């Protein structure tokens, strides 16, 4: 793979932590505008007249605290937004804080079966918060207004809620929601592999169907949903830990899909797949049950990318190396043949000179432009912060491609020419325009969402 260098052109600065970067054409306009959603609940629009507020839902979002994975998680515009004004939001709802599903974090111990077979009980009281999925409309007077609530999801922990979690599929026309496994570490209740659990899935929502249910119940499992809501849902994939959205690349008469799975302790992974099988939720909730053979399975929690999920400890006999123990051996064996192999992966520890040691995957986007020829047709991804020793944190940018034979591929680091000075530069989001010919990068100067106004949006340029 060739080495690529890019520059960064600042577009907007001094904003709050940006979670979603997307473009669309406003009704009556002829060119695309860039929309920036911040974790605290603001949506800004960058158009001909500069930066302005499109929508502010900060009062609707629960109070965030320091490093936090809740907040405004997803924004998607309907494919017919120019004509119908419809858009969709996924966020953590104010006033829904609970005590959490476990009193403290519990790591799996392969020698103690009690730590491998935990169950989420008392779900109506033992949860962290509720995430909501809503449909909004841009009125003819230019004011956005909420139309309806599609889902209310009770989440066991504060983290792994999905981010950049909403996208429309150009194949099916449906809204795609990525939910994350519910949080903590190691998916303690194994929600991601349980077909009935909403957590740890990629779900398609048919927003054209009307449920006539104004106040959906707060749920954790598909069978807790009213039949009318079940009829709008299909499951695309399971075995998800936490996904920074899904990106579609047109290839002749079909699409290649890309999704990254944020890792536990070992590796970050980017997956690709072509045609896929979906299962309507009413089939999953039938009492007779249904086999989900053929459903895309990212492998979590038995697998972390291409590797059995490991518990990593210091090696008592040699402090220079780590001891790695398979956390869920039986689960790893059970889904060995059914899981999807990653397209590429990068490690949390990597001493190779042309690679980097990563922290967490934060964006995956297809690039089909020709202004940066070395990236044309590739999938670009971002990591929050390199682990290499340095005084200030700095994110990483890289790319890979699908091989004609469909096998796994290597990746190449993209050299970024920009001087952030003494400021930390965490790469927190990655976005593109409608025809995927431009790339936008969200950078933040802190790991804490409550350190305000430290965000800059760049366009990635030659």
VODOLUM-896532 format. One record per residue (C-alpha): residue in one letter; x, y, z; residue number from 1. Coordinates in steps of 0.5 Angstrom, whole numbers. Layout:
% VODOLUM-896532
+------+-------+-------+-------+------+
| doti |    px |    py |    pz | roro |
+------+-------+-------+-------+------+
|    a |     X |     Y |     Z |  NUM |
...
+------+-------+-------+-------+------+
//
This chain:
% VODOLUM-896532
+------+-------+-------+-------+------+
| doti |    px |    py |    pz | roro |
+------+-------+-------+-------+------+
|    x |     0 |     0 |     0 |    1 |
|    x |     3 |     7 |    -2 |    2 |
|    x |     4 |    12 |     3 |    3 |
|    x |     0 |    18 |     3 |    4 |
|    x |     0 |    25 |     6 |    5 |
|    x |    -5 |    30 |     7 |    6 |
|    x |    -6 |    37 |    10 |    7 |
|    x |   -12 |    39 |    15 |    8 |
|    x |   -16 |    45 |    13 |    9 |
|    x |   -20 |    48 |    19 |   10 |
|    x |   -27 |    50 |    18 |   11 |
|    x |   -30 |    51 |    25 |   12 |
|    x |   -26 |    52 |    32 |   13 |
|    x |   -28 |    53 |    39 |   14 |
|    x |   -34 |    48 |    39 |   15 |
|    x |   -36 |    43 |    44 |   16 |
|    x |   -34 |    35 |    43 |   17 |
|    x |   -36 |    33 |    36 |   18 |
|    x |   -40 |    26 |    35 |   19 |
|    x |   -43 |    27 |    28 |   20 |
|    x |   -40 |    30 |    22 |   21 |
|    x |   -45 |    30 |    16 |   22 |
|    x |   -48 |    34 |    10 |   23 |
|    x |   -54 |    35 |     7 |   24 |
|    x |   -58 |    40 |     2 |   25 |
|    x |   -63 |    44 |     6 |   26 |
|    x |   -70 |    45 |     3 |   27 |
|    x |   -69 |    51 |    -2 |   28 |
|    x |   -62 |    50 |    -3 |   29 |
|    x |   -57 |    48 |    -8 |   30 |
|    x |   -51 |    46 |    -5 |   31 |
|    x |   -49 |    41 |     1 |   32 |
|    x |   -49 |    44 |     8 |   33 |
|    x |   -44 |    41 |    14 |   34 |
|    x |   -48 |    39 |    20 |   35 |
|    x |   -44 |    38 |    26 |   36 |
|    x |   -47 |    35 |    32 |   37 |
|    x |   -44 |    36 |    39 |   38 |
|    x |   -44 |    31 |    45 |   39 |
|    x |   -47 |    36 |    49 |   40 |
|    x |   -53 |    36 |    45 |   41 |
|    x |   -52 |    42 |    40 |   42 |
|    x |   -53 |    41 |    32 |   43 |
|    x |   -49 |    47 |    28 |   44 |
|    x |   -50 |    48 |    21 |   45 |
|    x |   -44 |    51 |    16 |   46 |
|    x |   -47 |    54 |    10 |   47 |
|    x |   -46 |    60 |     6 |   48 |
|    x |   -47 |    65 |    12 |   49 |
|    x |   -42 |    61 |    16 |   50 |
|    x |   -44 |    57 |    23 |   51 |
|    x |   -51 |    58 |    26 |   52 |
|    x |   -55 |    53 |    31 |   53 |
|    x |   -59 |    48 |    27 |   54 |
|    x |   -62 |    45 |    33 |   55 |
|    x |   -60 |    45 |    41 |   56 |
|    x |   -63 |    40 |    45 |   57 |
|    x |   -58 |    40 |    51 |   58 |
|    x |   -64 |    41 |    56 |   59 |
|    x |   -66 |    34 |    53 |   60 |
|    x |   -60 |    30 |    55 |   61 |
|    x |   -58 |    28 |    61 |   62 |
|    x |   -52 |    31 |    65 |   63 |
|    x |   -45 |    29 |    63 |   64 |
|    x |   -40 |    28 |    67 |   65 |
|    x |   -32 |    28 |    65 |   66 |
|    x |   -30 |    23 |    61 |   67 |
|    x |   -37 |    20 |    58 |   68 |
|    x |   -40 |    16 |    53 |   69 |
|    x |   -47 |    18 |    53 |   70 |
|    x |   -50 |    24 |    50 |   71 |
|    x |   -52 |    26 |    43 |   72 |
|    x |   -50 |    20 |    40 |   73 |
|    x |   -53 |    20 |    33 |   74 |
|    x |   -56 |    24 |    27 |   75 |
|    x |   -58 |    22 |    20 |   76 |
|    x |   -62 |    26 |    15 |   77 |
|    x |   -68 |    22 |    11 |   78 |
|    x |   -66 |    21 |     4 |   79 |
|    x |   -71 |    25 |     2 |   80 |
|    x |   -70 |    30 |     7 |   81 |
|    x |   -70 |    36 |     2 |   82 |
|    x |   -77 |    34 |     0 |   83 |
|    x |   -80 |    32 |     7 |   84 |
|    x |   -75 |    35 |    12 |   85 |
|    x |   -75 |    29 |    16 |   86 |
|    x |   -69 |    27 |    21 |   87 |
|    x |   -67 |    23 |    26 |   88 |
|    x |   -63 |    23 |    33 |   89 |
|    x |   -61 |    18 |    38 |   90 |
|    x |   -59 |    21 |    45 |   91 |
|    x |   -59 |    19 |    52 |   92 |
|    x |   -65 |    22 |    55 |   93 |
|    x |   -65 |    27 |    61 |   94 |
|    x |   -68 |    25 |    68 |   95 |
|    x |   -67 |    17 |    67 |   96 |
|    x |   -60 |    16 |    71 |   97 |
|    x |   -60 |    10 |    75 |   98 |
|    x |   -56 |     6 |    79 |   99 |
|    x |   -53 |     1 |    74 |  100 |
|    x |   -53 |    -6 |    73 |  101 |
|    x |   -48 |    -8 |    77 |  102 |
|    x |   -45 |    -4 |    84 |  103 |
|    x |   -38 |    -5 |    81 |  104 |
|    x |   -34 |    -7 |    75 |  105 |
|    x |   -33 |   -14 |    74 |  106 |
|    x |   -28 |   -18 |    70 |  107 |
|    x |   -28 |   -25 |    68 |  108 |
|    x |   -24 |   -30 |    71 |  109 |
|    x |   -24 |   -37 |    67 |  110 |
|    x |   -23 |   -40 |    74 |  111 |
|    x |   -29 |   -38 |    76 |  112 |
|    x |   -35 |   -40 |    72 |  113 |
|    x |   -40 |   -35 |    77 |  114 |
|    x |   -36 |   -29 |    73 |  115 |
|    x |   -37 |   -32 |    66 |  116 |
|    x |   -45 |   -33 |    67 |  117 |
|    x |   -47 |   -27 |    70 |  118 |
|    x |   -55 |   -25 |    68 |  119 |
|    x |   -58 |   -18 |    68 |  120 |
|    x |   -63 |   -18 |    73 |  121 |
|    x |   -68 |   -13 |    76 |  122 |
|    x |   -68 |    -9 |    69 |  123 |
|    x |   -73 |    -4 |    71 |  124 |
|    x |   -69 |    -1 |    77 |  125 |
|    x |   -62 |    -4 |    76 |  126 |
|    x |   -60 |     0 |    69 |  127 |
|    x |   -56 |     7 |    68 |  128 |
|    x |   -60 |    11 |    63 |  129 |
|    x |   -65 |    11 |    57 |  130 |
|    x |   -63 |    12 |    50 |  131 |
|    x |   -68 |    15 |    46 |  132 |
|    x |   -69 |    14 |    38 |  133 |
|    x |   -73 |    20 |    35 |  134 |
|    x |   -76 |    23 |    29 |  135 |
|    x |   -76 |    30 |    28 |  136 |
|    x |   -78 |    35 |    22 |  137 |
|    x |   -76 |    41 |    19 |  138 |
|    x |   -82 |    46 |    19 |  139 |
|    x |   -83 |    50 |    13 |  140 |
|    x |   -81 |    56 |    18 |  141 |
|    x |   -74 |    53 |    18 |  142 |
|    x |   -76 |    51 |    26 |  143 |
|    x |   -74 |    43 |    27 |  144 |
|    x |   -80 |    40 |    31 |  145 |
|    x |   -80 |    33 |    34 |  146 |
|    x |   -85 |    28 |    31 |  147 |
|    x |   -85 |    22 |    35 |  148 |
|    x |   -81 |    17 |    39 |  149 |
|    x |   -79 |    11 |    35 |  150 |
|    x |   -75 |     7 |    41 |  151 |
|    x |   -73 |     8 |    48 |  152 |
|    x |   -67 |     3 |    50 |  153 |
|    x |   -66 |     2 |    57 |  154 |
|    x |   -58 |     1 |    58 |  155 |
|    x |   -54 |    -3 |    63 |  156 |
|    x |   -48 |     2 |    64 |  157 |
|    x |   -46 |     9 |    62 |  158 |
|    x |   -41 |     6 |    56 |  159 |
|    x |   -42 |     3 |    49 |  160 |
|    x |   -48 |     6 |    47 |  161 |
|    x |   -46 |     7 |    40 |  162 |
|    x |   -43 |    13 |    37 |  163 |
|    x |   -45 |    16 |    30 |  164 |
|    x |   -50 |    11 |    31 |  165 |
|    x |   -55 |    13 |    26 |  166 |
|    x |   -54 |    12 |    18 |  167 |
|    x |   -59 |    11 |    12 |  168 |
|    x |   -58 |     5 |     8 |  169 |
|    x |   -58 |     6 |     1 |  170 |
|    x |   -59 |    -1 |    -1 |  171 |
|    x |   -66 |    -2 |     3 |  172 |
|    x |   -68 |     6 |     5 |  173 |
|    x |   -68 |     4 |    12 |  174 |
|    x |   -65 |     7 |    18 |  175 |
|    x |   -59 |     3 |    21 |  176 |
|    x |   -58 |     4 |    28 |  177 |
|    x |   -52 |     1 |    32 |  178 |
|    x |   -53 |     0 |    39 |  179 |
|    x |   -47 |    -2 |    43 |  180 |
|    x |   -46 |    -8 |    48 |  181 |
|    x |   -49 |    -4 |    54 |  182 |
|    x |   -42 |    -3 |    57 |  183 |
|    x |   -38 |    -4 |    63 |  184 |
|    x |   -32 |    -9 |    60 |  185 |
|    x |   -32 |   -16 |    57 |  186 |
|    x |   -40 |   -15 |    56 |  187 |
|    x |   -41 |   -18 |    63 |  188 |
|    x |   -48 |   -21 |    61 |  189 |
|    x |   -46 |   -23 |    54 |  190 |
|    x |   -52 |   -19 |    51 |  191 |
|    x |   -48 |   -18 |    44 |  192 |
|    x |   -49 |   -26 |    42 |  193 |
|    x |   -56 |   -26 |    45 |  194 |
|    x |   -61 |   -26 |    39 |  195 |
|    x |   -67 |   -23 |    44 |  196 |
|    x |   -63 |   -17 |    47 |  197 |
|    x |   -63 |   -11 |    43 |  198 |
|    x |   -56 |    -9 |    46 |  199 |
|    x |   -50 |   -11 |    41 |  200 |
|    x |   -53 |   -11 |    35 |  201 |
|    x |   -54 |    -7 |    28 |  202 |
|    x |   -61 |    -6 |    27 |  203 |
|    x |   -65 |    -3 |    21 |  204 |
|    x |   -71 |     1 |    22 |  205 |
|    x |   -77 |     2 |    17 |  206 |
|    x |   -79 |     9 |    18 |  207 |
|    x |   -84 |     9 |    13 |  208 |
|    x |   -88 |     5 |    17 |  209 |
|    x |   -93 |     8 |    23 |  210 |
|    x |   -94 |     5 |    29 |  211 |
|    x |   -99 |    10 |    32 |  212 |
|    x |   -95 |     9 |    39 |  213 |
|    x |   -94 |    16 |    42 |  214 |
|    x |   -90 |    13 |    48 |  215 |
|    x |   -86 |     7 |    47 |  216 |
|    x |   -84 |     3 |    53 |  217 |
|    x |   -77 |     3 |    56 |  218 |
|    x |   -74 |    -4 |    54 |  219 |
|    x |   -68 |    -8 |    53 |  220 |
|    x |   -70 |   -14 |    49 |  221 |
|    x |   -74 |   -15 |    43 |  222 |
|    x |   -80 |   -19 |    46 |  223 |
|    x |   -81 |   -13 |    50 |  224 |
|    x |   -83 |    -9 |    44 |  225 |
|    x |   -91 |    -8 |    42 |  226 |
|    x |   -92 |   -12 |    36 |  227 |
|    x |   -93 |    -5 |    32 |  228 |
|    x |   -86 |    -3 |    33 |  229 |
|    x |   -83 |   -10 |    32 |  230 |
|    x |   -86 |   -10 |    25 |  231 |
|    x |   -81 |    -4 |    23 |  232 |
|    x |   -75 |    -7 |    26 |  233 |
|    x |   -70 |   -12 |    22 |  234 |
|    x |   -63 |   -15 |    25 |  235 |
|    x |   -57 |   -14 |    21 |  236 |
|    x |   -52 |   -16 |    25 |  237 |
|    x |   -50 |   -18 |    32 |  238 |
|    x |   -43 |   -19 |    36 |  239 |
|    x |   -42 |   -12 |    37 |  240 |
|    x |   -38 |    -9 |    42 |  241 |
|    x |   -38 |    -1 |    40 |  242 |
|    x |   -39 |     1 |    33 |  243 |
|    x |   -37 |     8 |    30 |  244 |
|    x |   -43 |     8 |    25 |  245 |
|    x |   -43 |     4 |    18 |  246 |
|    x |   -41 |     7 |    12 |  247 |
|    x |   -43 |     4 |     5 |  248 |
|    x |   -39 |     4 |    -2 |  249 |
|    x |   -42 |     3 |    -8 |  250 |
|    x |   -39 |    -3 |   -12 |  251 |
|    x |   -43 |    -4 |   -19 |  252 |
|    x |   -50 |    -6 |   -17 |  253 |
|    x |   -49 |    -7 |   -10 |  254 |
|    x |   -46 |    -4 |    -4 |  255 |
|    x |   -40 |    -6 |     1 |  256 |
|    x |   -41 |    -4 |     8 |  257 |
|    x |   -36 |    -2 |    13 |  258 |
|    x |   -36 |    -2 |    20 |  259 |
|    x |   -31 |    -2 |    26 |  260 |
|    x |   -31 |    -5 |    32 |  261 |
|    x |   -28 |    -2 |    38 |  262 |
|    x |   -23 |    -7 |    42 |  263 |
|    x |   -23 |    -9 |    49 |  264 |
|    x |   -15 |    -9 |    51 |  265 |
|    x |   -12 |   -12 |    45 |  266 |
|    x |   -14 |   -10 |    38 |  267 |
|    x |   -19 |    -5 |    34 |  268 |
|    x |   -22 |    -8 |    28 |  269 |
|    x |   -25 |    -6 |    21 |  270 |
|    x |   -30 |   -11 |    18 |  271 |
|    x |   -33 |   -11 |    11 |  272 |
|    x |   -39 |   -15 |     8 |  273 |
|    x |   -43 |   -15 |     2 |  274 |
|    x |   -50 |   -18 |     1 |  275 |
|    x |   -53 |   -20 |     8 |  276 |
|    x |   -58 |   -23 |    11 |  277 |
|    x |   -63 |   -20 |    16 |  278 |
|    x |   -68 |   -23 |    21 |  279 |
|    x |   -75 |   -19 |    22 |  280 |
|    x |   -76 |   -18 |    29 |  281 |
|    x |   -82 |   -21 |    30 |  282 |
|    x |   -79 |   -28 |    27 |  283 |
|    x |   -74 |   -27 |    33 |  284 |
|    x |   -79 |   -26 |    38 |  285 |
|    x |   -84 |   -32 |    36 |  286 |
|    x |   -84 |   -37 |    42 |  287 |
|    x |   -82 |   -43 |    37 |  288 |
|    x |   -75 |   -39 |    36 |  289 |
|    x |   -71 |   -38 |    30 |  290 |
|    x |   -64 |   -40 |    28 |  291 |
|    x |   -60 |   -34 |    26 |  292 |
|    x |   -55 |   -38 |    22 |  293 |
|    x |   -53 |   -33 |    16 |  294 |
|    x |   -53 |   -27 |    20 |  295 |
|    x |   -47 |   -22 |    20 |  296 |
|    x |   -43 |   -24 |    27 |  297 |
|    x |   -38 |   -19 |    29 |  298 |
|    x |   -36 |   -25 |    34 |  299 |
|    x |   -36 |   -21 |    41 |  300 |
|    x |   -35 |   -23 |    46 |  301 |
|    x |   -32 |   -29 |    45 |  302 |
|    x |   -27 |   -26 |    39 |  303 |
|    x |   -24 |   -19 |    39 |  304 |
|    x |   -23 |   -18 |    32 |  305 |
|    x |   -19 |   -24 |    29 |  306 |
|    x |   -17 |   -26 |    36 |  307 |
|    x |   -20 |   -30 |    42 |  308 |
|    x |   -22 |   -25 |    47 |  309 |
|    x |   -16 |   -24 |    52 |  310 |
|    x |   -15 |   -22 |    59 |  311 |
|    x |    -8 |   -19 |    59 |  312 |
|    x |    -4 |   -19 |    66 |  313 |
|    x |     3 |   -17 |    68 |  314 |
|    x |     7 |   -23 |    67 |  315 |
|    x |    10 |   -25 |    74 |  316 |
|    x |    16 |   -29 |    71 |  317 |
|    x |    18 |   -23 |    66 |  318 |
|    x |    16 |   -16 |    67 |  319 |
|    x |    18 |   -14 |    60 |  320 |
|    x |    12 |   -18 |    57 |  321 |
|    x |     4 |   -19 |    58 |  322 |
|    x |     1 |   -26 |    60 |  323 |
|    x |    -5 |   -27 |    56 |  324 |
|    x |   -11 |   -32 |    58 |  325 |
|    x |   -17 |   -33 |    53 |  326 |
|    x |   -23 |   -30 |    57 |  327 |
|    x |   -29 |   -34 |    54 |  328 |
|    x |   -26 |   -41 |    51 |  329 |
|    x |   -32 |   -44 |    50 |  330 |
|    x |   -36 |   -38 |    47 |  331 |
|    x |   -30 |   -37 |    42 |  332 |
|    x |   -30 |   -44 |    40 |  333 |
|    x |   -38 |   -44 |    39 |  334 |
|    x |   -38 |   -38 |    34 |  335 |
|    x |   -31 |   -40 |    31 |  336 |
|    x |   -34 |   -42 |    24 |  337 |
|    x |   -40 |   -37 |    24 |  338 |
|    x |   -36 |   -30 |    26 |  339 |
|    x |   -34 |   -25 |    20 |  340 |
|    x |   -27 |   -24 |    20 |  341 |
|    x |   -24 |   -17 |    20 |  342 |
|    x |   -22 |   -13 |    14 |  343 |
|    x |   -16 |   -10 |    18 |  344 |
|    x |   -14 |    -9 |    25 |  345 |
|    x |    -9 |    -5 |    29 |  346 |
|    x |    -6 |    -6 |    36 |  347 |
|    x |    -6 |    -3 |    42 |  348 |
|    x |     1 |    -5 |    43 |  349 |
|    x |     5 |    -5 |    36 |  350 |
|    x |    13 |    -3 |    36 |  351 |
|    x |    13 |    -3 |    28 |  352 |
|    x |    16 |     3 |    25 |  353 |
|    x |    11 |     4 |    20 |  354 |
|    x |     5 |     3 |    25 |  355 |
|    x |     2 |     6 |    31 |  356 |
|    x |    -1 |     3 |    38 |  357 |
|    x |    -8 |     5 |    38 |  358 |
|    x |   -13 |     7 |    44 |  359 |
|    x |   -20 |     7 |    41 |  360 |
|    x |   -23 |     7 |    34 |  361 |
|    x |   -27 |    13 |    33 |  362 |
|    x |   -29 |    13 |    25 |  363 |
|    x |   -29 |     9 |    19 |  364 |
|    x |   -31 |    13 |    12 |  365 |
|    x |   -31 |    11 |     5 |  366 |
|    x |   -27 |    16 |     1 |  367 |
|    x |   -29 |    16 |    -7 |  368 |
|    x |   -26 |    23 |    -9 |  369 |
|    x |   -20 |    24 |   -13 |  370 |
|    x |   -17 |    30 |   -10 |  371 |
|    x |   -13 |    25 |    -6 |  372 |
|    x |   -11 |    20 |   -11 |  373 |
|    x |    -8 |    15 |    -6 |  374 |
|    x |   -14 |    14 |    -2 |  375 |
|    x |   -19 |    14 |    -8 |  376 |
|    x |   -23 |     8 |    -7 |  377 |
|    x |   -21 |     6 |     0 |  378 |
|    x |   -24 |     6 |     7 |  379 |
|    x |   -21 |    11 |    12 |  380 |
|    x |   -21 |    10 |    19 |  381 |
|    x |   -19 |    14 |    26 |  382 |
|    x |   -16 |    13 |    32 |  383 |
|    x |   -17 |    17 |    39 |  384 |
|    x |   -10 |    17 |    41 |  385 |
|    x |    -3 |    14 |    39 |  386 |
|    x |     0 |    11 |    45 |  387 |
|    x |     7 |    12 |    43 |  388 |
|    x |    10 |    16 |    49 |  389 |
|    x |    10 |    24 |    48 |  390 |
|    x |     8 |    30 |    52 |  391 |
|    x |     1 |    31 |    48 |  392 |
|    x |    -4 |    26 |    46 |  393 |
|    x |    -5 |    26 |    38 |  394 |
|    x |   -10 |    22 |    34 |  395 |
|    x |    -8 |    17 |    28 |  396 |
|    x |   -11 |    17 |    21 |  397 |
|    x |   -10 |    11 |    17 |  398 |
|    x |   -13 |     7 |    11 |  399 |
|    x |   -14 |     0 |     8 |  400 |
|    x |   -18 |    -3 |     2 |  401 |
|    x |   -22 |    -9 |     0 |  402 |
|    x |   -18 |   -14 |    -4 |  403 |
|    x |   -21 |   -17 |   -10 |  404 |
|    x |   -21 |   -24 |    -6 |  405 |
|    x |   -24 |   -22 |     0 |  406 |
|    x |   -19 |   -24 |     5 |  407 |
|    x |   -16 |   -19 |    10 |  408 |
|    x |   -11 |   -14 |     8 |  409 |
|    x |    -6 |    -9 |    12 |  410 |
|    x |    -7 |    -2 |    13 |  411 |
|    x |    -2 |     4 |    12 |  412 |
|    x |    -2 |    10 |    17 |  413 |
|    x |    -4 |    17 |    13 |  414 |
|    x |     2 |    22 |    15 |  415 |
|    x |    -2 |    29 |    17 |  416 |
|    x |     2 |    35 |    16 |  417 |
|    x |    -1 |    40 |    21 |  418 |
|    x |     2 |    43 |    28 |  419 |
|    x |    -3 |    43 |    34 |  420 |
|    x |     3 |    46 |    38 |  421 |
|    x |     2 |    44 |    45 |  422 |
|    x |    -5 |    43 |    45 |  423 |
|    x |    -7 |    35 |    45 |  424 |
|    x |   -11 |    33 |    39 |  425 |
|    x |   -16 |    27 |    40 |  426 |
|    x |   -19 |    25 |    34 |  427 |
|    x |   -26 |    24 |    36 |  428 |
|    x |   -30 |    23 |    29 |  429 |
|    x |   -30 |    22 |    22 |  430 |
|    x |   -35 |    24 |    17 |  431 |
|    x |   -36 |    25 |     9 |  432 |
|    x |   -41 |    29 |     4 |  433 |
|    x |   -46 |    25 |     1 |  434 |
|    x |   -42 |    23 |    -5 |  435 |
|    x |   -36 |    21 |    -1 |  436 |
|    x |   -31 |    26 |    -4 |  437 |
|    x |   -29 |    30 |     2 |  438 |
|    x |   -27 |    28 |     9 |  439 |
|    x |   -28 |    32 |    15 |  440 |
|    x |   -25 |    30 |    22 |  441 |
|    x |   -27 |    32 |    29 |  442 |
|    x |   -21 |    34 |    34 |  443 |
|    x |   -22 |    35 |    41 |  444 |
|    x |   -17 |    38 |    46 |  445 |
|    x |   -19 |    34 |    52 |  446 |
|    x |   -22 |    27 |    54 |  447 |
|    x |   -27 |    30 |    58 |  448 |
|    x |   -34 |    32 |    55 |  449 |
|    x |   -34 |    37 |    61 |  450 |
|    x |   -28 |    41 |    58 |  451 |
|    x |   -32 |    46 |    54 |  452 |
|    x |   -30 |    49 |    47 |  453 |
|    x |   -24 |    45 |    45 |  454 |
|    x |   -26 |    42 |    39 |  455 |
|    x |   -24 |    44 |    32 |  456 |
|    x |   -27 |    41 |    25 |  457 |
|    x |   -22 |    40 |    19 |  458 |
|    x |   -23 |    38 |    12 |  459 |
|    x |   -18 |    33 |    10 |  460 |
|    x |   -14 |    36 |     4 |  461 |
|    x |    -8 |    34 |    -1 |  462 |
+------+-------+-------+-------+------+
//
